[in-house]
Amino acid sequence: MTTGQHQVKLGVDVFFERNLSYLRGKRIGLLTNQTGANATLTSTIRLFHEHPELQLTALFAPEHGLLTNVKEGEKFTDAVHRSTGIPVYSLYGKTKKPTDEMMGQVDIVVFDIQDIGARYYTYIYTMAYMMEACARTGKRMIVLDRPNPIGGETVEGNLVDPDYTSFVGLYPIPNRHGMTVGELAAYFNEAFRIGCELEVVGIEGWKRNSFYTDNGLPWIPPSPNTTSLDMMLLYPGMCLVEGTNLSEGRGTTQPFEVIGAPFIDGEKLQDNVNALGLKGIRARALAFTPTYQKYKGQLCEGVQLHITDRRAFRPVESVAQVLAVIASMYADKIEFLEYENLRHPMFDLLAGNDMLRHGLLKGDIRPYLQQCTRDREKFMETRERYLRYR
């Protein structure tokens, strides 16, 4: 731990300090991935499997797989865990929802996965689907809480309109929600009447105004393109780029920190973005060649967004403004992509409605930003009763 850091105790460490004899004889399922580990980096799977009073009978894997080695959006099948022989059920394959057959293998499900604090990140919806399955089958759910790595004070963005819900926005929460997975679980369970038997094992010593680098804990990337704290801070805004024909930097060493395309003049874009005077951020022209996904093997120009003040930076508004600049410069080049054959463009599902897309096409995103302000104020009141930490 470096000077100035405060050691936070994770939910998994709090859980294993308890007397766990009350779980003796219960068949336990664990919904996790490689981020499921304690403060000394022992995996949660091993902790459960080797504990004398715990009977681990099933593993459940979300998007990216148990080892988080599977690319975004790529489906994978059920498997057997190599070192334990325990079945691994895919929740990003034939189904995203646990089946009754899967649930028949367990009496209790434990969730231990690191979130990154943005509503598009699918782990929180896999958690919600598991809560629904537990409610349906009369099973108990235990969530081992973890810090929100981009902080729990700042909230930003709009709420998802009912007609635009999807697996990248299942509930009406802002782009940057400022909650932990445990807080979200309690919110989903009560506000949306899931009604499962839920227990949240809280974190100890976490401060809402902290970033992950303040917590004195090792960092395990929750997905292949989760590279750094700055990337995660950018993500609540930069994920919107996925819904366009612009590259968000997948296939480079700086995913979600760069934005570009073969038709962009990087220096002109740099100057136009910096002329906005956005708080806490500076654009720098660059060129890159993605190794996969959009524009694989093609030279792109664009900008890298450098965060100069993490607390002042507002990713949703800033990236919306950057997209508005690009749309004004290359109106005839910008395209909006489809998503899983759904009737709304992927961009609208990420944005939570069609206001931002129409604003970009019309050259005026102010109505969208105004809605963000209104929705943020509404959500801040709603979430207050579910906050566990101050």
N, C-alpha and C positions, 0 to 999 in steps of 0.2 A: 504494500500500500504506500503510495507516495504522500508526501506532506500535504496536509489540507484536505485529504479524502476522509470520508466517514464510512466505516464498515457497516454495510446494510446486511441484515440477516434475511435470507430468502425464505419463502414459504416452505420450500422443501426441507430446509435445515430446521425450521421451527417444528415441522411435522415429525421429523425423526428424533427430536429431543423428547417427544411425548412417550408415555406408556402406551404402546400400541396393542396391548393384549385384547382390547375390545374388538379388534379386527380379526382375531384368531378364528379360523374356520370360514371366513368370508373369501369368496373368489373375487379377485381384484383385477380390473382391466386398467391399463395405463395408456392414456392419450398423450403422446409426447413426440419429440424428435431429438436431434442432437443437442438442442438448447436445454433439455431436461437434465440438469446436472447441479450438484450442490456447489458451495463456495470453494471447495477444494477440487472441483472438476470431476468428481465421481458421478457417473451417470445415474439418473433416477431409476433406470431399468435395473442396473446392478444393485442399487440400494434396496429396491423392493424384492428382487429375486433372491438376494442373499440374506435377507432378514428372517430370523427363525420363526417369527410369528405372523408373517405375511405370505399369502398364497397368490402369486401373480399367475394368472391364467390366460390373459389375452393382452395384446398390444394393438393400438390403433394409431395409424399414421395419417397426418394431414397432407395438404399440398406440399410438394417437394420431397415427400418420403421421410422415412424414419431417420435417415442420415443427411437429409436436406441436400441431397446430391442431384435430385431430379429437377429439370428445367421448369420454369414457370409455365403453367397451363398443360403440362405433359402428364398424362394419366399413367398410373402404375397399378399392378395387380397385387393380390394377397400373396403373402410369403410366410416363411418360417424364420424366426430370429436365430441367427447362426449359433451364438454362444449359449443360448438358453433352451432352444427348441420350442419356444412359445410361438403360437400363431400370431402373425401380423396382419391385421385387417386394413385394407386400403380404404380411406375415406376420400380418395380423389381418383377413383377408377370407374367401375360400373355405377357406383353410387357415391354421393357426398354425405348421405345420411346413414347412420348405423341401422342395420336391419334387425328384426326380431331374432334371427338366427345368431347374429353376432352378440346381441345382448343376452342371449341365453347362456353364454359362457361366463358371465360375471354377475356378481351381486352388487358391486360398487365400482364406479369408474373414477379414476384420479386424472386430473388434467394438469400437466406441467409443461408449458411451452412459453417461450419468450415472445412477446408481441413487440411491435415497434411504434405503436401509437397513431396509426392512420387507419381510417375506416375501410380502405380497399384491401387491407391485409387479411387474407381469408381465414387465418387461424381462429379468430374470434367467432366466426360464423360456424366453423367446424365445432367449436366449443358449444355454441348455441344449439346446433343440431344434436349433439350428444346429450345436452340437457333435455331436449325434447324427447329423445329416445329413452332417457332415464325416467322421465315423467310417464311416458306411455307404458313402460314395462315395470314400473314400480321399483326402480333401482335408485341408489343414492349416488350423488355426484360430489366429489371433493375437488376444489380448485386450489392448487398451490400457487399463491400469488407471487408476482414478480414486478419490479419497478417498470414504469413507463420510461423508456430510455431517453425520450425527448422532452420529459418533464410533465408535470401534472397540473400546472397553473394555466398556461396559455392554451386557449381553445380558439379554433379558427375554422371558418367555412360555413357552408349551408347544410341543411338537413335534406336527406333523400326524400323526394316526393314518392307517395305510395305507388304510383304507376311505374316507377323507375327502380324498384328494388331488384337486386340480383345478388350473386355470390360475391360481388365486390362492393356491395352496399345493401345488406339485408335489413338493417334497421335505420331509423332516422337519427343518425349521429353525425356530427360534423366531420369534415375531412381530417382535422386534428382534434381528437376528442379529449385528450388530457386525462384519461382514466387508466387504471391498471386492469388486467384481465379479471381479477377478483371483483373489482368494482363494476365492471361491465357485466359479469355473470349475474350479480345481484340485481342490476338494472334490467337486464333482459328477462330474468326470471320473474320479477314482479311486474314491471311495466307492460310486458307483452304476454303476461299470463301463461308462461311456460309451466310454472307450478311444480318443478321437480324438487326433491328433497336435496337441498344444496347446503354445503358447508364450504366456507372460504377460509383457508389457513393464511393468515395475514403475514405481511413483511414486518420486520422490526427495524426501526431506525431510518426509514425512508422519508425524505423531505420532498414535498410536492414541487419545490422550485429547483430541484436538482436534475442534472443530466446524468446519463449512465456513467460517464467518466468521473463523476463526483462520488460514486458509491463504493469505491474500493473493491470492486468485484471484477473477476475476469470476464471478458466478453466472448460469447460464442455466436457467430453469425446465424440468424434464424432462417436465412434463405441464401441461395447462391450469389445474389447480387446485393446483399446487405454488407457493405464494405466498411463503413465508418460512421461516426456520430453525425458528421456534416451531411453524409448521404441520407441518413434517416431524417434529419431536420428538413432537408429539401423534399423528401418523398411525399409529404401531404400535398405538395403542389406539383412536383415533377411527375408523379404517377399519371396525371392527366394527359401527359404527352403520349402515353401508351395508346390512347384512343385516336391518335392522329398518324399521318404518314411521316412524321418527324421522328428521328432517332432519339431515344432517351438515354443512349449510351450503353444499352445492352450489347455485350460482345466487345466491350472495352474494359479497361481497368478503372473507369470512373462512371459506372452506371448511375443514372439519376442525378449526376452532377453536371452532365453535358447535354446539350441539345443541338441538333444539327441535321443536315441533309445535303445531298449533292448539289442542290440548286441554291444554297445559301452562300452569301458573301459574309464570312465571319467578321471581318473588320467593320463593315457597315452595321451589322447586327450589334456588335459590341458597342459601338458609339451610340446607336439609337437606344439600346437598353440602359446604358449608363446615363444618358441624358434624362431619364425618368427620375433619377435621384432616389431610388428605392432604398429603404432603410436596411442596414445590416448586410448588404450584398453588393458585389461588384462583378461585372461580366468581363471575361477575357476571351479574345478570339483564339480559336484553335482549329486544328484539322484532326480527323481520326478516321480509321477504317475498321468498322465492326467485323468481328470474326464469326458472328452468327446473328440471326434475326434480321431486322430491317437493314437494308443496304449492305448485306454481307459482302465483304471484299471490295466495296466501293468507297472511294474517298469522299468524305463528308467534311463540310466546314460548318462552323457554328460557334457557340460560346460555352465556356465553363462558368458556372455560377459559383463564385467564391464567397463564402460567408465571412463577413468581417466583424459581425457582432451577433452572436447566437441569440441573445435575449431580445434584441431589437428586431431581428429578422422575422418576417411573416411569410411563410412559404406559399400559402394559397393565393393571397393577393399578389405577391411578387411574380409567381409563375403565370398567373392569369394576365398580368400586365406584359410579361415577356411574350406570351402567346399572341396578345393583341398587337404587339409590335411586329411579330413575324407575319401575322395575318395581313397587316397593312402593307408590308413590303412584298409579300408573295401570295396575294389573294387568289391568283389563278393556279397556284401549286398545292395549296393546302387541301388535304383530304381527311375525312373522318371514317374510321374503320368500323366493321361489324364485330359482334361479340357472340359467339356460340349460337348463331342463327336466331338471336332474339330480335324483337321488332324495333328496338331502339339502337342507335349507334353506340359502340363501346364508349365513346367519349361522353355521351349523355349519362350512361350508367355510372361511369366514374364521377362525373360532375353532380349526379343526383337529380338532374332535370335537363331541359334543353336550353336554359337561359344563357349559359355561358357560350355554347356553340352559336346560338343565334346572335349573341352580342359580338362575337368574333367576326361573324359574317357581315354584320351591319356596321362594324367599326365603333361600337359603343358597349363596353362591358359594365358600365356603371349600374344598371339594374341588377345584374348578378351580384356585384360587390355589396350593393345595398341590402340585398336579400341575405347575404352572408352575415352582415351586421345584425339584422333582425333575428335570424335563426340562432346565431351565437348567443344573444341575450336570452332567448327562450330556453335554449339548452342549458345554459349556466344555472338557471333556476331549477330545471328538471333534475339535473345530475347531483345537486347539492345533497340530497338525502342519501345518496349511495356512496358518498366519499368516505373512505375509512381512514385517510391520512391527512395531516395538515402540514 
